[in-house]
Amino acid sequence: MRVRTRRPARFKVLRHAHLRRFYIGFAASKLGTAMASIALAFAVLDSGGSAVDLGYVFASEIVPQVALMLGGGVLADRFGRRQIMLGADVLRTGSQAVLAGLLFAGHPPILAFCALAAAVGVGDALFSPGLNGLTVELVPADELGDANAIFGMARSLASVAGPALAGVLVAAADPATVIALDAASYAASALALSGLRLPERSSSSGRSMLSDLTEGWAEFRSRTWLWVTTAQFTLFNLVAWGPFLLLGPVLSKSYLGGAAAWGSIMAAFGAGSVAGGLVALGRRPRRPLLIASVASLGYPAPIALLALHAPTAEIASAAVVAGLASAGFNTFWSAALQQQVPADTQARVYAFSIVGSYSAGPIAFAGAGPIAAIIGAPVLLGTGAAVAACTSAAVIAVPAIRAVLWHTSPAAPPQENDATATADSGPSPGTLHHSAEAPAPTSGSESAKPTAPPTSG
C-alpha cells in the first residue's frame, strides 16, 4: 500500500505554482547576497581600503537606491512588477560578474568598487518596490502573511548559511569566488522570473509618471502607521544599524579574529530569523503592527554587546534575539501594507517607505568611520543601541500602531496552469518578517528596514 505524505499545513502556500517557481530563484539570490555582503567588506579591506573607504563603497550602493527607488515603484506599478524585477536581476548579474573578474585579476581601486556597488544599487532600486506587489499577484489575500513568512525564512536561512559559507570561502580561497557565486545567484533569480506567466499590465494611459507618483504619496501619507514606522527605521539605520554593519567587520578583524567571527555573528542572526519565521508562519494576530513594533525591541541587542567589546559567543547570542525580532517585524509589517494599501499602488507606497528608511544610509556609512575615529566605536555603537531601543518603545505607544487590525479581503487565487496547484486551494484558517529586506542597506537587499539581514518596507 502506497502511503502519501502531506506537506505541513503551514507550508501549503507553496502549492501555488507561480510562487513556488519564484521562491526558488529568490532563495538562491538571497544566499548569494548573504555571502557577498561579507566578501565585499573583506575584499575592500584586503585591497588596502580603510573603514572610511568601506563606508564609501556601502554608501555608493545606497545613493542610487534612494535616488531611483520612487521611479522604480512607478515603473513596477505601471509596466508590471515581473518585467521590471527581471531587468534588475540582469543588471545585478552583470555588475557582480564584472567585480568578480576584477578581483580575480588583482586589487581593483576603491573607485571601481564604488562604481559597481552603484550599479547593484540601481538594480535594487528597480527590484525592491515590486516585491510586495508581486506577492499580491502570486497568492490569494488570506495567504499573504504566509507568503511573507516564507520569504523571510529564505532570507533567514541564507543569513545562516551565507555568512558562514562566505567566512570559510574567503579564508580558504578569496572574496572573488564569493562575488562570482553571487552573480550566478542573481542569474538564477532572473531565470525564475522569466518563467512566470502573469497577466500583462496595461500602462497608465494618459497619466504622467508624476501623477502616478503623486497618487502613491497620497496613499503613503494618509496612513500614520506607515510614516511613523518609516521614520523609526530612518533613525535606526542612521544611528544604529548602519554603524553596526560598517564597524562590525572592522572590529571583528581587530579583536574577534576576522571574517569567520563576523560570519558567525551574522549566521546567528539568521538562525534567530529562521526560528522567528517558523513561529510567525500561519499566524494572524489581531493587531499585527503592535506585535511587529514589540518585536523591534530586539534589534539593538547585538549592537550593544559589540559596543561593549563582548566576545563572539555573546554577540552571536544577542544576534539570535535580533533575528527573532526581524522575522516578527517583517512578516506582520509587510502583511499590514499588503492588506491596507490598494493593490495597484503597492509598489509606489512601498517605495516611499524604502526611500524614507534608506535616506540616512549614505550618511551613516560615510560618517560612521570618521565619527568612530573621533569618539570611538564603542561610544558610537552604544549610543545607537540606546536610541534604537527608545524609538521602538515610543512607536509602541502610538495609537495608530495599535489601531491596525488584521484584515482579509476576499480575493481569488491567481490563475495557474499547473495541476498540482489545484488541490487544497482554499484559504488557510487560523492565526498568523522583512522581510523585506528590513532589508539595513546592504548588497542586494530589497527591503527598507535594516537588512543584512532584517527587512521590511
VOVO-979618 format. One record per residue (C-alpha): residue number from 1; chain; y negated, x negated, z. Coordinates in Angstrom, 2 decimals. Example, Ala and Ser with C-alpha at 12.3 -4.5 7.8 and 13.67 -1.06 7.14 Angstrom:
BEGIN
1,A,4.50,-12.30,7.80
2,A,1.06,-13.67,7.14
END
This chain:
BEGIN
1,A,0.00,0.00,0.00
2,A,-3.36,-1.37,-1.05
3,A,-5.93,-1.47,1.72
4,A,-9.56,-1.13,0.64
5,A,-12.22,-2.81,2.71
6,A,-15.70,-1.39,3.06
7,A,-18.89,-3.36,3.30
8,A,-20.57,-2.93,6.67
9,A,-22.83,0.16,6.66
10,A,-25.83,-1.98,7.49
11,A,-25.48,-3.82,4.18
12,A,-24.86,-0.80,1.98
13,A,-28.34,-1.16,0.49
14,A,-26.77,-3.90,-1.66
15,A,-24.79,-1.24,-3.54
16,A,-27.86,-0.82,-5.77
17,A,-27.09,-2.99,-8.79
18,A,-30.68,-4.00,-9.61
19,A,-31.37,-5.01,-6.03
20,A,-28.13,-6.97,-5.90
21,A,-28.98,-8.92,-9.07
22,A,-32.49,-9.74,-7.94
23,A,-31.31,-10.63,-4.46
24,A,-29.01,-13.38,-5.75
25,A,-31.82,-15.12,-7.59
26,A,-34.26,-14.55,-4.75
27,A,-31.88,-16.08,-2.21
28,A,-31.33,-19.14,-4.42
29,A,-35.07,-19.59,-4.81
30,A,-35.67,-19.33,-1.06
31,A,-33.05,-22.01,-0.39
32,A,-34.73,-24.35,-2.86
33,A,-38.16,-23.66,-1.38
34,A,-36.98,-24.26,2.18
35,A,-35.58,-27.62,1.13
36,A,-38.65,-28.55,-0.94
37,A,-41.13,-27.88,1.86
38,A,-39.50,-30.64,3.90
39,A,-39.04,-33.00,0.95
40,A,-42.63,-32.62,-0.24
41,A,-44.06,-33.71,3.10
42,A,-41.94,-36.85,3.22
43,A,-42.47,-37.56,-0.48
44,A,-46.22,-37.74,0.17
45,A,-45.76,-39.89,3.28
46,A,-43.25,-42.19,1.52
47,A,-45.72,-42.63,-1.34
48,A,-48.25,-44.09,1.06
49,A,-50.07,-40.88,1.88
50,A,-51.55,-40.12,5.30
51,A,-51.77,-36.91,7.32
52,A,-55.13,-36.28,5.62
53,A,-53.54,-36.73,2.17
54,A,-50.73,-34.37,3.13
55,A,-53.35,-31.82,4.13
56,A,-54.98,-32.14,0.72
57,A,-51.64,-31.53,-1.01
58,A,-50.93,-28.45,1.09
59,A,-54.46,-27.17,0.52
60,A,-54.11,-27.69,-3.23
61,A,-51.33,-25.12,-3.27
62,A,-53.22,-22.60,-1.17
63,A,-56.56,-22.69,-3.03
64,A,-55.22,-21.11,-6.26
65,A,-53.27,-18.59,-4.21
66,A,-56.47,-17.43,-2.53
67,A,-58.48,-17.58,-5.76
68,A,-55.97,-15.83,-8.03
69,A,-53.90,-13.58,-5.75
70,A,-56.07,-10.50,-6.27
71,A,-55.81,-10.94,-10.03
72,A,-52.05,-11.28,-9.64
73,A,-51.95,-7.97,-7.80
74,A,-53.93,-6.22,-10.52
75,A,-51.70,-7.67,-13.24
76,A,-48.50,-6.68,-11.40
77,A,-49.63,-3.06,-10.93
78,A,-50.98,-2.85,-14.48
79,A,-48.30,-4.56,-16.60
80,A,-45.21,-4.42,-14.40
81,A,-44.02,-6.41,-11.40
82,A,-40.91,-7.83,-13.08
83,A,-42.75,-9.28,-16.08
84,A,-45.46,-10.99,-14.04
85,A,-42.97,-12.36,-11.48
86,A,-40.77,-13.71,-14.29
87,A,-43.70,-15.63,-15.77
88,A,-44.50,-17.01,-12.31
89,A,-40.96,-18.34,-11.89
90,A,-41.07,-20.06,-15.27
91,A,-44.32,-21.79,-14.28
92,A,-42.95,-22.92,-10.91
93,A,-39.74,-24.20,-12.52
94,A,-41.74,-26.41,-14.84
95,A,-44.08,-27.68,-12.11
96,A,-41.31,-28.74,-9.77
97,A,-39.32,-30.31,-12.62
98,A,-42.32,-32.47,-13.55
99,A,-42.85,-33.53,-9.93
100,A,-39.18,-34.43,-9.58
101,A,-39.41,-36.56,-12.73
102,A,-42.47,-38.41,-11.42
103,A,-40.74,-39.07,-8.09
104,A,-37.61,-40.37,-9.80
105,A,-39.84,-42.70,-11.80
106,A,-41.73,-44.11,-8.82
107,A,-44.53,-43.20,-6.42
108,A,-46.97,-40.77,-8.04
109,A,-50.61,-40.77,-6.91
110,A,-51.87,-38.14,-4.48
111,A,-53.83,-36.57,-7.34
112,A,-50.55,-35.81,-9.15
113,A,-49.11,-34.21,-6.01
114,A,-52.23,-32.07,-5.71
115,A,-52.24,-31.00,-9.36
116,A,-48.59,-29.94,-9.36
117,A,-48.95,-28.23,-5.99
118,A,-51.82,-26.26,-7.50
119,A,-49.56,-25.19,-10.39
120,A,-46.99,-23.90,-7.89
121,A,-49.84,-22.10,-6.11
122,A,-50.76,-20.32,-9.35
123,A,-47.14,-19.21,-9.65
124,A,-47.18,-17.98,-6.06
125,A,-50.38,-16.01,-6.77
126,A,-48.61,-14.21,-9.62
127,A,-45.24,-13.71,-7.88
128,A,-46.22,-12.69,-4.35
129,A,-48.16,-9.43,-4.88
130,A,-45.40,-7.92,-7.00
131,A,-42.57,-8.41,-4.49
132,A,-43.40,-5.48,-2.21
133,A,-43.94,-3.19,-5.19
134,A,-40.79,-4.35,-6.96
135,A,-38.77,-3.47,-3.85
136,A,-40.05,0.11,-4.10
137,A,-38.70,0.20,-7.68
138,A,-35.28,-1.13,-6.67
139,A,-34.28,1.13,-3.75
140,A,-35.00,4.68,-2.53
141,A,-37.68,5.16,0.12
142,A,-35.28,5.69,3.02
143,A,-33.75,2.24,2.48
144,A,-36.93,0.18,2.18
145,A,-36.55,-1.10,5.73
146,A,-33.03,-2.29,4.99
147,A,-34.17,-3.98,1.77
148,A,-36.97,-5.76,3.66
149,A,-34.47,-6.87,6.28
150,A,-32.07,-8.44,3.80
151,A,-34.94,-10.20,2.02
152,A,-35.99,-11.53,5.40
153,A,-32.43,-12.65,6.08
154,A,-32.34,-14.51,2.77
155,A,-35.45,-16.40,3.83
156,A,-33.97,-16.94,7.26
157,A,-30.62,-18.23,6.05
158,A,-32.48,-20.52,3.69
159,A,-34.57,-21.69,6.62
160,A,-31.40,-22.61,8.47
161,A,-29.63,-24.35,5.62
162,A,-32.62,-25.61,3.64
163,A,-34.32,-27.91,6.16
164,A,-31.01,-29.24,7.41
165,A,-29.84,-29.99,3.84
166,A,-33.24,-31.44,2.99
167,A,-33.18,-33.72,6.02
168,A,-29.76,-35.05,5.03
169,A,-30.62,-35.42,1.34
170,A,-33.98,-37.08,1.98
171,A,-32.33,-39.53,4.36
172,A,-29.29,-40.18,2.15
173,A,-30.94,-40.02,-1.29
174,A,-34.63,-39.31,-1.83
175,A,-37.16,-36.44,-1.93
176,A,-36.97,-36.35,-5.74
177,A,-33.42,-34.96,-5.63
178,A,-34.50,-32.11,-3.39
179,A,-37.52,-31.27,-5.56
180,A,-35.25,-31.17,-8.63
181,A,-32.95,-28.72,-6.85
182,A,-35.99,-26.55,-6.08
183,A,-36.85,-26.45,-9.80
184,A,-33.30,-25.28,-10.52
185,A,-33.59,-22.56,-7.87
186,A,-36.75,-21.16,-9.49
187,A,-34.85,-21.09,-12.78
188,A,-32.11,-19.04,-11.10
189,A,-34.69,-16.55,-9.87
190,A,-36.17,-16.28,-13.37
191,A,-32.70,-15.61,-14.79
192,A,-32.10,-12.82,-12.26
193,A,-35.45,-11.18,-13.04
194,A,-34.80,-11.36,-16.77
195,A,-31.59,-9.36,-16.24
196,A,-33.32,-6.38,-14.59
197,A,-33.78,-3.31,-16.76
198,A,-36.53,-1.23,-15.20
199,A,-38.76,1.45,-16.78
200,A,-41.70,-0.07,-18.64
201,A,-45.08,0.42,-17.01
202,A,-47.96,1.57,-19.17
203,A,-51.20,-0.36,-18.77
204,A,-54.20,1.42,-17.23
205,A,-55.65,2.76,-20.44
206,A,-59.42,2.95,-20.41
207,A,-59.73,1.30,-16.99
208,A,-61.12,-2.15,-16.37
209,A,-59.44,-4.67,-14.11
210,A,-62.48,-4.43,-11.85
211,A,-61.86,-0.69,-11.46
212,A,-58.22,-1.39,-10.57
213,A,-59.34,-3.97,-8.02
214,A,-61.87,-1.56,-6.50
215,A,-59.17,1.07,-6.14
216,A,-56.91,-1.41,-4.33
217,A,-59.74,-2.43,-1.99
218,A,-60.41,1.21,-1.11
219,A,-56.75,1.68,-0.17
220,A,-56.78,-1.53,1.89
221,A,-59.97,-0.95,3.88
222,A,-59.13,2.70,4.62
223,A,-56.24,1.60,6.86
224,A,-57.37,-0.01,10.12
225,A,-53.92,-1.40,10.91
226,A,-53.89,-3.30,7.60
227,A,-57.14,-5.18,8.06
228,A,-56.51,-5.76,11.78
229,A,-53.15,-7.46,11.15
230,A,-54.65,-9.36,8.23
231,A,-57.44,-10.67,10.47
232,A,-54.83,-11.57,13.11
233,A,-52.90,-13.81,10.74
234,A,-56.01,-15.27,9.15
235,A,-56.90,-16.67,12.56
236,A,-53.30,-17.60,13.30
237,A,-52.94,-19.61,10.09
238,A,-56.27,-21.34,10.74
239,A,-55.79,-22.48,14.33
240,A,-52.03,-22.49,14.90
241,A,-49.55,-22.32,12.01
242,A,-51.49,-24.44,9.53
243,A,-51.92,-27.33,12.03
244,A,-48.28,-26.93,13.11
245,A,-46.98,-27.28,9.54
246,A,-49.22,-30.24,8.86
247,A,-48.82,-32.16,12.12
248,A,-45.15,-31.28,12.69
249,A,-43.79,-33.80,10.15
250,A,-46.32,-36.40,11.30
251,A,-45.35,-36.07,14.97
252,A,-41.67,-35.91,14.04
253,A,-41.98,-39.22,12.24
254,A,-43.92,-40.81,15.11
255,A,-41.88,-39.71,18.15
256,A,-38.97,-37.42,17.24
257,A,-37.15,-39.62,14.74
258,A,-38.27,-38.40,11.33
259,A,-37.15,-35.87,8.75
260,A,-33.86,-34.95,10.46
261,A,-35.66,-33.86,13.66
262,A,-38.23,-31.76,11.82
263,A,-35.49,-30.30,9.67
264,A,-33.51,-29.26,12.74
265,A,-36.58,-27.54,14.21
266,A,-37.15,-25.57,11.02
267,A,-33.42,-24.79,10.85
268,A,-33.58,-23.42,14.40
269,A,-36.46,-21.19,13.33
270,A,-34.26,-19.93,10.53
271,A,-31.35,-19.28,12.89
272,A,-33.61,-17.13,15.05
273,A,-34.77,-15.28,11.96
274,A,-31.18,-14.58,10.90
275,A,-30.41,-13.14,14.33
276,A,-33.60,-11.09,14.25
277,A,-32.80,-9.80,10.78
278,A,-29.36,-8.65,11.88
279,A,-30.94,-6.79,14.79
280,A,-33.61,-5.20,12.57
281,A,-31.24,-4.22,9.76
282,A,-30.61,-0.48,9.75
283,A,-33.16,0.30,12.48
284,A,-36.07,2.67,12.09
285,A,-38.32,2.53,15.16
286,A,-40.70,5.43,15.75
287,A,-43.69,3.05,15.95
288,A,-42.87,0.17,13.60
289,A,-46.21,-1.64,13.83
290,A,-46.15,-1.62,17.63
291,A,-42.72,-3.26,17.56
292,A,-43.94,-5.75,14.93
293,A,-47.00,-6.68,17.00
294,A,-44.98,-7.17,20.18
295,A,-42.63,-9.41,18.22
296,A,-45.55,-11.57,17.06
297,A,-46.00,-12.81,20.65
298,A,-43.08,-15.16,19.99
299,A,-44.75,-17.07,17.14
300,A,-46.68,-19.65,19.27
301,A,-43.68,-20.88,21.30
302,A,-42.68,-23.96,19.22
303,A,-46.34,-24.85,18.63
304,A,-46.98,-25.03,22.37
305,A,-43.95,-27.24,23.01
306,A,-44.83,-29.60,20.16
307,A,-48.28,-29.91,21.75
308,A,-46.56,-30.95,24.99
309,A,-44.51,-33.63,23.14
310,A,-41.31,-31.89,24.20
311,A,-38.01,-33.26,22.89
312,A,-36.45,-31.92,19.73
313,A,-33.94,-29.68,21.51
314,A,-36.66,-27.83,23.44
315,A,-38.89,-27.34,20.42
316,A,-35.89,-26.11,18.43
317,A,-35.06,-23.59,21.17
318,A,-38.62,-22.28,21.04
319,A,-38.36,-22.14,17.26
320,A,-35.42,-19.73,17.65
321,A,-37.74,-17.40,19.59
322,A,-40.39,-17.68,16.88
323,A,-37.74,-16.90,14.27
324,A,-36.77,-13.72,16.08
325,A,-40.46,-12.79,16.11
326,A,-40.77,-13.47,12.39
327,A,-37.85,-11.22,11.44
328,A,-39.08,-8.33,13.58
329,A,-42.65,-8.52,12.36
330,A,-41.87,-8.92,8.68
331,A,-39.28,-6.15,8.44
332,A,-41.38,-3.49,10.11
333,A,-44.80,-4.51,8.78
334,A,-43.55,-4.50,5.19
335,A,-41.83,-1.14,5.65
336,A,-45.06,0.36,7.02
337,A,-47.02,-0.88,3.99
338,A,-44.42,0.42,1.54
339,A,-44.31,3.82,3.24
340,A,-48.04,4.30,3.88
341,A,-49.58,2.94,0.66
342,A,-49.23,4.70,-2.74
343,A,-46.60,3.03,-4.92
344,A,-48.94,2.41,-7.86
345,A,-51.34,0.34,-5.69
346,A,-48.73,-1.62,-3.71
347,A,-49.31,-5.00,-5.38
348,A,-53.10,-4.82,-5.10
349,A,-53.12,-3.78,-1.45
350,A,-50.55,-6.46,-0.61
351,A,-52.67,-9.00,-2.49
352,A,-55.74,-8.18,-0.37
353,A,-53.71,-8.82,2.76
354,A,-52.31,-12.08,1.37
355,A,-55.74,-13.33,0.34
356,A,-57.16,-12.48,3.73
357,A,-54.36,-14.20,5.61
358,A,-54.33,-17.23,3.30
359,A,-58.09,-17.67,3.15
360,A,-58.08,-20.02,6.13
361,A,-55.11,-22.04,4.84
362,A,-57.07,-24.64,2.85
363,A,-59.44,-25.13,5.78
364,A,-56.53,-25.57,8.19
365,A,-54.68,-28.06,6.01
366,A,-57.77,-30.04,5.06
367,A,-59.25,-30.04,8.55
368,A,-56.28,-30.35,10.92
369,A,-55.71,-34.05,10.20
370,A,-59.31,-35.20,10.78
371,A,-59.73,-32.96,13.83
372,A,-56.45,-34.20,15.33
373,A,-57.69,-37.77,14.81
374,A,-60.74,-36.95,16.95
375,A,-59.42,-34.71,19.74
376,A,-55.70,-35.48,19.49
377,A,-52.84,-33.44,18.02
378,A,-51.70,-32.07,21.44
379,A,-55.11,-30.55,22.16
380,A,-55.38,-29.02,18.70
381,A,-51.87,-27.55,18.78
382,A,-52.14,-26.33,22.37
383,A,-55.41,-24.56,21.68
384,A,-53.94,-22.93,18.59
385,A,-50.91,-21.66,20.51
386,A,-53.10,-20.13,23.22
387,A,-55.38,-18.41,20.70
388,A,-52.36,-17.02,18.83
389,A,-50.87,-15.51,21.98
390,A,-54.17,-13.91,22.99
391,A,-54.69,-12.49,19.50
392,A,-51.26,-10.85,19.46
393,A,-51.94,-9.25,22.83
394,A,-55.27,-7.92,21.56
395,A,-53.67,-6.41,18.44
396,A,-51.08,-4.57,20.56
397,A,-53.96,-2.80,22.32
398,A,-55.48,-1.44,19.06
399,A,-54.86,2.36,18.86
400,A,-54.35,2.27,15.08
401,A,-51.36,-0.05,15.54
402,A,-49.64,2.42,17.85
403,A,-50.56,5.40,15.68
404,A,-48.49,4.38,12.62
405,A,-45.16,6.23,12.71
406,A,-42.00,5.66,10.71
407,A,-42.24,7.82,7.62
408,A,-39.68,8.59,4.93
409,A,-40.92,10.03,1.65
410,A,-38.41,11.91,-0.49
411,A,-37.59,9.62,-3.38
412,A,-34.72,9.39,-5.80
413,A,-32.82,6.14,-6.04
414,A,-33.65,4.00,-9.07
415,A,-31.56,4.65,-12.17
416,A,-28.89,2.02,-12.58
417,A,-26.35,1.65,-15.37
418,A,-23.69,0.38,-13.02
419,A,-20.63,2.32,-11.95
420,A,-20.49,0.52,-8.65
421,A,-23.92,1.81,-7.73
422,A,-22.97,5.47,-7.67
423,A,-20.82,5.55,-4.58
424,A,-22.41,6.32,-1.23
425,A,-25.81,6.73,-2.85
426,A,-27.31,8.97,-0.18
427,A,-29.98,7.77,2.21
428,A,-28.67,5.89,5.19
429,A,-29.34,7.64,8.50
430,A,-30.06,6.02,11.84
431,A,-32.71,3.75,13.15
432,A,-34.37,0.60,11.71
433,A,-39.45,-9.11,8.76
434,A,-41.66,-11.12,6.22
435,A,-40.97,-11.19,5.18
436,A,-42.67,-11.81,3.44
437,A,-43.14,-14.90,3.42
438,A,-45.19,-14.26,6.99
439,A,-44.87,-16.18,4.22
440,A,-47.93,-19.76,6.75
441,A,-48.65,-21.01,3.34
442,A,-46.02,-23.44,2.14
443,A,-44.41,-24.36,-1.12
444,A,-43.08,-21.32,-2.90
445,A,-43.93,-18.68,-0.30
446,A,-44.57,-15.12,-1.29
447,A,-45.95,-13.65,1.86
448,A,-49.25,-13.59,3.52
449,A,-48.23,-14.25,7.03
450,A,-47.07,-17.61,8.27
451,A,-44.30,-18.70,6.09
452,A,-42.49,-21.76,6.38
453,A,-40.70,-19.52,7.45
454,A,-42.38,-16.36,8.82
455,A,-43.58,-13.94,6.18
456,A,-45.21,-10.69,5.52
457,A,-48.05,-9.25,3.80
END
